[in-house]
Amino acid sequence: MIQFDEYKVKLNDLKPKLEELKAAYLPQSLLDELERLHAMAESPGFWDDPARSQKAVMRTKNLETKRDKYADMVSSWEDLMTICEMALEENDDSMLEELVDSYGKLESAMEAARLETLLTGEYDRNNALLSFHAGAGGTEAQDWCYMLYRMYTRWAEAHGYTYKILDYLDGDEAGLKSADIMIEGENAYGFLKSEAGVHRLVRVSPFDAAGRRHTSFSAVEVIPEIDDDVEVEIRPEDIEMQVYRSSGAGGQHINKTSSAVRLTHKPTGIVVACQTQRDQFQNKENCMRMLRSKLVEIKEREHLEKISDIKGVQQKIEWGSQIRSYVFMPYTLAKDTRTAYEMTNINAVMDGDIDGFINAYLTCAATGTWATK
């Protein structure tokens, strides 16, 4: 029964941490906001503006989920304390396995909530636009680019996010040359902003008949989707539009009509493309949304006063800005150069198990303790 005594002590130590967590994870200001949203939904004319009402409903759902998650943590703590007290009183150790398992789940839930409190950036709650670009190296690099694309879409699915393919350019023989996807859901950008940079692969290439080891690079760009209510001035004369026939391995997500749109922002050289919709107008709207997001992100990153101050071709991700290595041969290891976090189960990583990397980045960003400068 000593173990139950030990867990009772652990639970007592956990109680103040749980109460402290509420102040950051579910402050009164969020509960007040939820109350206002409920009142707004019942007001006349709420549904007259579909875009506004949809945004309010989504925010309400996210706040309710946060509220319920914290309530579940409190309930779990109370249940665990009851198990300990009953076991000690009745001298019954049959519930030990359940206690250990449930305590571990409570700790994990609290850690996930703690990490969410680190998402304090202006756009951390927004959807995330991910752009993939294969580096030099032909088919091997293009296959690596697809592996990264798959890794992030698997991560999104595992966390309940949805994603839309906006643009997809097949590789010459395998993989992909470039792709743009929108990952939609609360805090998508806050979690995925850690993934922007160059990713390095080391493996024996399946495309090399001699079985030699190859090093390949692909870049991932991550920017937040900017809401339409953020004012961005884009002059029509600064936009060059091209229409082309859709292509790519997007399956049902990519249409095959001549409605794909590519926009070039002439002052900056930024190029965006979309081929998701069969309607040319909708593809153009998606392109404009992507362009607005990219321009706002650059403006704020460069601390510029207005969009027109952006000059020249912008390329946030330089090939020298390597953030992580994925080694398949002669050993297996995925290691982040910024945080020193690593995993030896490379297959799990490629299947989307990247929470450890994301969590390490958020913790380092909050504390300023980086492995590399």
N, C-alpha and C positions, 0 to 999 in steps of 0.2 A: 504493500500500500504506500510505500515511500514515494513511488512515482506520482501518485495522485496528489500527495502533499507538494511535490515539486511543481506540478502543473498548476496547483492552486496559487502558489507563490508567483509563478509566471503570469497567471491571469491577473493577479492583483497588481503586478508591475505594468501590465498592458493597459489597465483601465485608464490611468491618466494620459497615456499616449493616445488612446482612442478619443478621449475628450479633447485633447489638443488638436487632433486631426480634424475634428469637426469645425474648429475655428477657421482652418485654412481650406478644407474641402467643401464644407457646406455652411458658410457663414450666413448670418441672418439676412444679409443683403440679397443673397440668392433666393432665400425663402420668400422674401418680400417681392422679388421680381416674379417668382412663380405665382404668387397670389395676384399680382397685377395682370399677368398673362391670362389667368383663369377668368378674371373679371372682364378683360378685353374680349375674350372669346364669346362671352355672353352678351356683349353690347350689340345694339342694332347696327347693321351695315358692316359687321366684321368681315363677312365673306364677299363683300363687294369688290375688294381688291385682292384677287387670287394670289399674287406674288407676296403681298404683305402678310396675308393670313397664313399662307403655307410656311413662311419663315417663322411666324409666331408659333404655329403648331409644332414645328420641328424643335424650336427652342424650349417649348413647354415639355415636350417628350424627353428631351435631354436632361432638363432640370429634375423632372420626376424620376428619371432613372438614377440620377445622382442621389436624390433624396432616399429612394428605396434601397440603394446599395449601402448607404450609411446605416439605415434602419436595420438591414440584414446583418451588418457587422455588430451592431449593439445587441441584437437578438442572439446572434451566435455566441457572443461573449457570455451573455446571461445563461444560455443553455449549457455551455461548457462549465461554468461555475456550478450549476445545479448538478451536473454529472459528477464533478469532483466531490461535492458535499454528500451526495447520495452514496457514492462508492465508499467514502470514508465512514459514513454512518452505518452502512450495512456490511462493511468489510467485503465488498464485492469488486473483484478486479476484471469482471467480464466486459466492462465498457472501456477498458484501456485502449484497445485498438481504435475504437470510434473517437475517443478523446484525442489521441495523437493525430489522427487524420484530420479531424475538424479543426484542431488548433493550427495545424499547418496551413489549412485553407484560409483561416482567419488572418494569419500573418501575411499570406500572399495577397489577400484582398486589401489589407491595410497598406501594404507596400505599393500596390497598384494605385490606390487612392493618393498616397503621398507623392508619387511621381506625377500624377495628374495635377497636383497643386503647383508643380514647377512650371506648368505651361502658362506663363504670365505674359507672353508676347501679344502684341496688338492683334495679330492675325492667327494665333495658335489654334483658335476654335474653328478656323475655316477649312474648307475642302482643300485638297492638295493636288496640284498639277505636276505630274512627273514626266520628264522628258528623258529618253534613253538615246545615247549616241555611241555607236560602235567606234572603237579606235582603229588605228592602222593595223593591218594584219589579216585582212581578207576574211575568209570563211571562219577561221578560228575566233577572231574578234567578234564577228557577227553572231556566232553561236553563243559566245559569252554574253553578249548584249541581250540575247533572248533569255538566257538563264537568269539574268538579273530581273528582267521583265517578269518572268514566271515567279521568282522569289517574292517580289513585292505584291503581285496579285494574289499569291497564296496567303501572304501575311494579311492582306486586306480582308480576304474571305474569312480567315480564321478569327478576325476581330469584329466581324459583323459589318464591315464597311462594304459599300458597293463601288464598282468602278466602271467607267465608260472609256472605250477606246475612241480617241479623237483622230489619231493618225497612226498609220502603220506601214512601214516600208520594208518589204521582205529583203533578206540577204540574198546574195548571188546564188548560193547553193544550199545554205541552211541558215537558221537564225534570222536576225533582223538587222537592218542598217540603222534604223531610228524608229521611235514610236513616242506618242504622247498619250497619256491616260489621265483621267480625272478620278481621284479617289475621294468619295463623298462620305461625310459623316463627321460628327463632333470630334474636334481635336485632331483630325487627320493631318493637317499641316504641322501642328505642334509636335506630334510624334515623329513624323517623317522628315522634318527639316534636318535631322541628324544625318540623313542619307545622301545629302548633296555632295558630290565630289567624284573623284576617279576611283574605280574599283579594279583591282589587279588580280588576275587569275594565273596560276602556275599549275600546269598539268601536262600529261602526255596526250598530245592532240589525237583525237580519233580520226582526224582528217589528214594525218601524216602517215604515209605507208611505212616510213622508216621508224615510227614509234619514238620520235624525239620529243623532248620536253619543250614546251612553248610557254612564253609569257605574253598575256594579252591584257588589253585595257579597254574599259568602257566607262563612259561618264553618265552620271545621273544628275539631272537638274531638278530641284524641288522648289516650287514657289506656291504661295497661297492664292487661292481664287479670291479675287477682290469683289466685294459686293457692288451691285449696280449703283448704290447710293453714294459710293465714293466718287467724287468728281475727278474725272480724267479728261483732259482736252486732247483729242486726236483730230487733227485737221484732215478732211477728205482728200485734199491734194497731196498729203504725205503718205497716202496708202496706194500701193500698186496691187491690183487683184488679178489673179490667174485662176482659170477654171480648167480642171483636167478630169480624166476618167479615174475613178477610184481603183485602187489595187491593194493587195495585202492579204495576209493570212488571218484576217480578223473574223472569218466565218460569217455568221449571221450579223455580226456587229458592223461589218463593212459592206456598203452597197457597191454595186458595179456599174452605176450610171455615171454620166459625165456631169456630176454635180459637186465633185470635190472642189474645195476652195483653198487657195494659198494666198496669204496676204504678206506683203513686204512693207515694213515701216521704213520709208526711205531715209529719214534723218538718222536712224540708229542702225539700220541693217537687220533688225530683228525680223525673222521669218516665222510665221505660224501657219499651220495647215489643219484642215479638218475634212474627213470624208465619211463621218458616221451616218449622216442623214441623207435621205434621198432628195431632200429639198435643198437647193442651192442656197436659198435665203437662210435656212437654219444653220447650214454649215458656216456661212459668213458670220452669223451671230455668234456661233461658238468661237470662231477665229478672233472676232473682236473682243470677246470676253477674255480669251487667252492673252491677247496683246495688251489689254488694259492691265491685267494682272502682272505681266512681265514688266511693263513700264513703271507701275507703281512700286514694285519690288526694287527695281534698279534705282529709282528716284530716292527711295528711303535708305537704301543701302549706301548710296553715294552721298547722302545728306544734301541733295539738291533742292532748290526752292520750287522748281516747276519742271514739268515733263520736257519742255523745250530746251532745258539745260543739258539734257542727255546728248552727248555727241559721239559719233563714230559707232562702229560695230561693237555691240556688247556681247561679251562671252564670259559669263560669270565663272564657269568651270574651266580652269586651265589644266592641261594634261599633267602638269607637275603637282597638282593638288590632290595627291593620292591619299585616301582616307582609310582604306582597308585592303588587306591581302587575303586571298582565298587560295590555299595551297592544297592540291590533291596528290602531289607526288614530289618528293619521295616520302612525305608524311602528310597527314591531314590536319589542317589548322586554318581557322579564320581568325584574323587578328586585326583590331582597329588600331591604327597608328596614333590616334589622338588620345584615346582613353586607356590603351593597353589591354582592354577587355578581349578575351579570346575564347574560342570554342573549338574542340577537337572533332566534334561530330559534324563534319562538313556537309553531310547529306541532309541532316536536320536543318542546318542553316539555309541550304538551297531550297528546302521545302517551306521556307518562310519563318523559321524559328529565329527571329532576329530581335526579340524583345530585350535580351540581355545587352545587346549593342546599343539599342535605343535608350534603355534605362541608364546605362553607364554614361552615355553622352549627356543626358539631361542632368544627372548628378554632377558631372564635371562642370557643366555650364553654370549650374547654380552655385557651386563652390569655387569655381575658378581654378581647380586643380587638374590641369591637363598633363598627360604623359609627355606630349611634345608641344613646343611653342611654334 
